[in-house]
Amino acid sequence: MWLDLEVPTSAMQPDWLDRTLRYIEQARRELDYAAFVAEVDGAVVGSVGCQRFAGLYPLVFTADYRLDGYIWGVYVEPAYRRRGIGGQLTQCAIAHLKSIGCTRAVLNASPMGKSVYQNLGFVPSNLMQLKL
C-alpha cells in the first residue's frame, strides 16, 4: 500500500512489518481492532483495518457524544480496483465501528480513495497540513 502511494522504501523503517504487527496486536487488545479482507478466486485482493480512535488529544467527551472510530489501511490490488471492493471493505469497517459504539468514523484518504469515501457519505474535513 505504501509503495503504491509512492512512499520510498528508504523512508520506511527497516522493521516496518514488526512495528505494524505490534501495533495491530495492541489495537486488538485495547481498541477493538478488526480487519477485513476481500478475496477473488481464493486470493486476497484487498484489506482494511479499523478500531476505536486512540486520540491525538485528551478524550474529554462522553462516548455517547463522540466516540470516534478510525479506518486505516484500505487497500485494493491495482488489477481489482474500480469494482467496488474498496467501498465494500470500508462498509465492513463502518459496520464494525458501529457495533462497538462508535458515533463517527474518520480516516485519512489518499487522493485515489477520496471519491470512494465521499460516495459512502464521508465529508471532506478541515484537516490542514503544513509541511515542515
WOTAMO-V952432 format. One line per field, one symbol per residue. phi: phi as a letter, one per 40 degrees, with the letter a starting at -180 (. if undefined). psi: psi as a letter, one per 40 degrees, with the letter a starting at -180 (. if undefined). burial: 1 if it has 9 or more other C-alpha atoms within 8 Angstrom, else 0. A space follows every 50 residues. Layout:
# WOTAMO-V952432
phi->???
psi->???
burial->???
This chain:
# WOTAMO-V952432
phi->.ccccgccdccbcdbdccccccccdccccbbfcabbbbbbfgbcbaaaba acccgbadcbcccccabcbbbagcabddcbcgbgcccccccccccccccb gcbabbabccdccdcdcccchcbdbccbbbcb
psi->ddddefhideeiidfddddddddddddddeefiiiiihihfehheiiiii iihdieihgeiidddhgiihhifhhhideeifeeddddddddddddddde eieihiihhiddeddddddeeihhafhiihh.
burial->00000010000000000000000101110011111111100001111111 11100000000010011111110111000110001110110111011100 01101000000001011100000000000000
